[in-house]
Amino acid sequence: MKRRVFSGIQPSDVIHIGNYIGAVRRWVELQENPEKDNIFCIVDLHALTVPQDPLVLRDRTLELMALFLAVGLDPMKSTLFVQSHVTVHAEGAWLLNCITPIGWLNKMTQFKDKSIKQETILTGLLDYPVLMAADILFYDTHEVPVGEDQKQHVELARNIAERFNYHYGETFIVPEPMIGSYGARIMGLDDPTSKMSKSSSHIKGHAIRLLDDPKDIERAIMRSKTDSGSMTDHAPEIRFSKDIEKAGVNNLLTIYQVLTSKSQEAVEQDFANARGYGDLKKAVAEVVISVTEPIRARHSEIISDRAELERLMKLGAEKARAISEPRLRDVKHKMGLSL
């Protein structure tokens, strides 16, 4: 029996190289695994936890669907759909809300971090981990590819599944987080101690968007922060390190490693004779541009055919409903709701 994989990404902005390395690139690899049944979702309901311009959100949702296809996701191999097009997510979230203790949500680290930045804290910001649990649980998901910062939310989904199963009988599969051994957490080019973020991608020099012009990519990487490094033959030693002082170099090396699929030893050997951090930055820029240019070109072609994109979104939603609606009916029946 295939193990089902579910993951999603918000259409809040154009995805950046950190999203690609930590999530989307892995999705493309997963869809070639014959032992996996993959579902990848544009989670537009999650985007509403902060104010959105309706027209911009619709455009970005369409652009993200085009980007899914441009990076290599195949609607014939994976289920690709938009969250709000399948009402199971919203209805299922309410049902799960009714068995989830508020104390569990108050403990969520991301809620604490994000609420500090908000003048008005919206209910959706507190409650979106339950919506995320519904995303996962109503598809009988076994594995959830996430970054380390989202692991706590998968743990919440596990707790909710176990609580429901205890009260109403075995119903939900208890999912497991899938976290990459490396490259799952790409840091900001301007501040390598903080994760590269879509919400900060408008800040000049912070992130590399997947659709950026090659000149902009090169400029951002060449201006990225590194460190003073240790001196070997009057040149900085370029190697992986856990030292906070070398976070910038480590970040660039990680990007290079993941995109070249090389071992740490091979990467360090590539830069054994580097004259300085300029050589490192130039090499990283070349690799990033070589990966993103074909994606950018393909996206330009796909986005021009809106009718085809909408057809594929509709197809994906139909496939998603066929999987999730039977589980929703089961849950409603067990909770005593008339059908």
N, C-alpha and C positions, 0 to 999 in steps of 0.2 A: 504493500500500500504506500502511495506517495505521501510525503509529509508536506502539509500545506504551509506556505510562507506568505505573510502579509506585512506590507510596509507602505508608508505614505509620506508625502511631502507637501507642504503648504505652497499655494500659488501667491505668496505675499510679495515675492520679488523674483527676478531671474536667478536661478540657482548658480552658486559659485563653485569654484574648484574643490572646496572643502566638502560641499554636498555631493559632488560627483565622486570624489575619492572615497568618502565615508559611507555613501549609500548607493547612488545610482549605478556606479560602475560595478558594484557587487551584484546589483539586481540583474544586470546584463549577463553576468557570469552564472547566476543562479538559474536563469531561464534555460540554460543549456544543460542543466543537471537533470537527467531523466528520473531521478528519485524525488524531485520537488514539483509541487503544484503551486505556481506563483501568482499572487495577486498584488498589484501595485496601484495605489490610489492617490488621486489629487485631493487632499483633505481641505477643501475650501470652507467647510463648516468651522474647522479649527482656526482658520484665518480671521473669522469674525470675532475672536476674543479681543481684538483691538480694532478701532474704527477703520473702515475701508471705504474708499471711493467705489461705488457700485460698478461704474463703467470700467474703471481700472482693474478691478477684481475679475470681471468677466474676461477682459482681454488677456490678463495674465494667466487665467485658467486655460484659455485656448493656446496661449504660447507655451505653457508648460506641457500640455498634451503633445504639441508639436516637438518639443524638446525630448520628451520620452521616446518618440519615434526616431528622432535624429541621433540619439546616443546608441540606438540599437535595440530598444525594447520592441518586441514583436507581438501585436495583438492576437496573432494566431498561436503563439506559444505561452503568453501570459495574459491574465485578465487585467486590462487597463481601464480605469473608469474614474469618474468624478464623484466624490463622496455625497454631495447634495442631490445627485440624481437617483440615489437609492435611499428611500425613506426609512429603511431598517435601522440606519445609523442613529437618527434622531429619536425614533421610537424606542429602539433598544437601549439607548443611553438613559431615557427616563425610567425604564424598568430597572436598570441596574442602579440608578440613583436611589431607588426605593429600598435597596438592601445595603447600600454603602454608608458606613458611619462617617459623619462629617470630620471626625478626628483624623481619619486616614488622609483626607484631602488637605487638611491644615498642615500635615507633615511634609507635603511635597516641596522639595527644595526649589524647583523652578518657579512655583507659585510665590514663594517667599522672595526670590531674587527679582522676579518680574513685577510684583506688586509694589516694591519699593520705588520703582520708576514711574508708577501710575498715580496721577492725582485722584482719579476715581477708579476704584477697583471694581470691574464688572464681574458678575456672577459666573459668566462663561470662563473667565480666567481661572477661577477656583475649580470649576467643574469639568474643564476640558479633559483631565485624565480619565474621567468616567466615559466620556465620548470616545476617547482613545481605546478604552477597554472594550466598548461596544464594537468599534472597528475590528478589533482582534477576535473577540469571542464569538461573534455571530457568524464567523466564517470557519469555525472549527480549526483555528490556526494552531499549528504546532510550534512554529519558529517565527520570531520577529527580529529582523535585522535592525539594530539601533546603535547609536553612539553611546558612549559611557554615560552621557548626561541624560539619556532617556531610559536607562536601565530601571530606574526607580518606578517609572510609569508602567513598565511591563510587569514589575513586581506587584504593583497595585492590581493590574489585570488578573494576575495569578491569584491574589487574595480574594478578589471579587468572585472569580470562578469557583474557588474552593468554598467560599461562603454560600454561594447559590447552590452548589452541589450538596452541601451539608443540609440546607433547609428544604430543598425541593427534589433531591435525588440526582444521580449522575446525569449531567446535562452538557456542561461545557468541558472542552479539552483545556487543560492547564498549560498555557503556552510557555515557551522558553525564549529568553533573549539571545540573539546572535550578535556577538561583538567581535569585530575583526581584531586579529592579533597585532596589527599595526595599521597606521593610516586612517583610523577611525575618527581621529580628532585633529583636524588641521587648524592651525592657529592663525590669527590675524597677521598680515604682513607688517602692519604698523605697530602692533603690540603682540609679540609672540607668546605672551603669558596668558592671553585671552583667546578663546575659541573664535575662529572665523565665523561671522554671523551674517545672515541675510538682513536682519534688522539694522545692521551697521554697514551694509555693503555700499550705501550711498556716500560714505565717508571716503574721501580720496585716499588711495593707497592702502585701504584696509583689506579688500578682497579682490579676487579675480573672478569676474562673472564668466560663465561658460560661453557667452556670446560676445564677449569683448573683442574689439579690434586688436590684432597682433601688436600694433605699436603701443596700445594702452597696456597690454599684458606685459610687454618688455619693460615699459616705464615703471609699472608698479613693482615688479620684481627687482629691478635695479635699484629702486629706492627703499627696498624693504630693510628692516632692522636686522642686524646680525649681532656681533659682539666683538670684543677686542681679541679674544682667542689667545691661545698660548703660542709662543714663538718657536718655530723650528726653521733654522736657516733663514731667518728674517722674513718668514712668511707664516701666516696663521695656520695652525693645524686644523684641517677640516675633517672632522669625524663625528659620529653620533655621541651624544652625551646627555646625561640626565641633569646636569648642572643648570640651574635656572639662568646663570649668566650666559649660557650657550643656547638658550631657547630659540633664538632666531635662526641660527645655523642649523639646529636640529630640525626645525620646521621645514626649511628649504631642502634639507637632505631627505626628509620623509616624503615630501612631494615628489622629488626626483626618484626615490626608491620605488614608490607605488606605481608611478606612471611608466617606469622602465621595467618593472617586475624583476628587479635585481635584488640580491641579498645585501645585507648591510656591509659585509666584507667587500663585495664587488663595488658597491657605491663608494666606499672609502678609498678603494684602490683607484677609482676613476679620478679622484681628486688628490691623490698622493703627491703629485707634482704641481699642484695649482700654485699660481703666483700670489693669490690672494682671494678674498671673498668675491671680487669681481668675476673671476673665472667660474666660481660656483653659481653666482646669480645668472650669468650668461647661459650656462649649461641648463639650469632649471627653466629659464625663459624659453629656450629652444625646445625643450621637451614639452612644456605646457602648450606652446603654440602648435607644435606638431600634432598634439592630441585634440585641441579645440578647433583648429581651422576646418577639418572635415565636418565636425558637428555643426559649426556655424553655417557652412555652406548648405548642408543638408536641411537644417532648420529653415533657412531662407526659402528653400523649395517647398517644404511641407506646409508652412504657415500660409502660403499663397492660395492653398486649396481649402478654404473654410468648410465647404460642403462635405468634403471627405473627412475632415477632422471631426465634424459633428456626427457623421455617420459612425465613425469608429468609437466615439464617446457613447453613442446610443447602444452600439453593439456590446461594449464593455459593461454598461449598466445592466443590460439584460442578462449577461453572464453572471454578474455579481448578485442580482436578485435571485437567480435560480439557485445559488448556493446559500444565501443568507435568509431568505424568506421562510424556508422550512424550519430553520432553527428558531426564528422569531415566533412562529406559530406554536412550536413546542414549548417555548418559554412562557408565552401568554397562557397557554392551557395549564401549565403547572402552577402558575401564579393565580389561577382562578378566574381569568378573564374569559368572557363568552366569545365564541368564534362564530 
